[in-house]
Amino acid sequence: MTDLPVPTTSEPIIRYATENGPSHPTPPLFHPQLIAPGTDVPTILALIHELAAYERASASVLATPASLLATLTFPSNPTAGFARTLLVFPPADPHACAGMALFFPNYSTWRAAPGIYLEDLYVREAYRGRGYGTRLLRELARETERLGGKRLEWSVLRWNEPSLRFYEALGATRLEEWVGMRVEGEGLRRLAGGEERAGEGVGGTDKVEGGAA
């Protein structure tokens, strides 16, 4: 791996996670200064496991190096994959990853504009209190504006009051009137196959009321 230059300022290093380094000139989707050679997939997986442990959901992690490699977007192939990852490093050590922001585009029908959904934001405990989470969110806000987007949004566990207060201090708003919904596993298979549970299908509606615009 080519050594990254060590900056002379106190600003953290933020760059996109890479698969095995760009094999051609940097595409417009990625900022050249945010790209570095070498694979980051093991780091991403380690961060996912650490975040899951923090959220008391370690048993729910099914990701593997192979599945991440197959489904994430990297600078070397910007048209493949479904989500991108920003990594943050302390200024004195560009090889010690401090955290990540994993995100993907979404769309608002009410505003007829794109946006970004932040799936995971995580800063390792040893690096908290240094402003790294704020810097990652700032980069995502800039990316949202670069896309012509109107929203940067994410979900937070209700019990995670420290994070909720942190986000509100940055200007985020709690969406108390919305309830998250999810179908996965066997429920997803049943829904895709047109199966219904006993008692369902009566007095229902095909309309997603108040759809997430």
Salt bridges, closest charged atoms under 4 A:
ASP3 OD1 - HIS95 NE2 3.78
GLU11 OE1 - ARG135 NE 2.99
ASP40 OD2 - ARG15 NH1 2.70
GLU50 OE2 - ARG124 NH2 2.92
GLU139 OE2 - ARG135 NH1 3.52
GLU139 OE2 - ARG142 NH1 3.29
GLU143 OE1 - HIS31 NE2 3.55
GLU143 OE2 - ARG84 NH2 3.10
GLU143 OE2 - ARG146 NH2 2.99
GLU161 OE1 - ARG165 NH1 3.88
GLU161 OE1 - ARG174 NH2 3.32
GLU168 OE2 - ARG174 NE 2.67
GLU176 OE1 - ARG158 NH1 3.93
GLU186 OE2 - ARG189 NH2 2.60
GLU195 OE2 - ARG189 NH1 3.37
GLU195 OE1 - ARG190 NH1 3.68
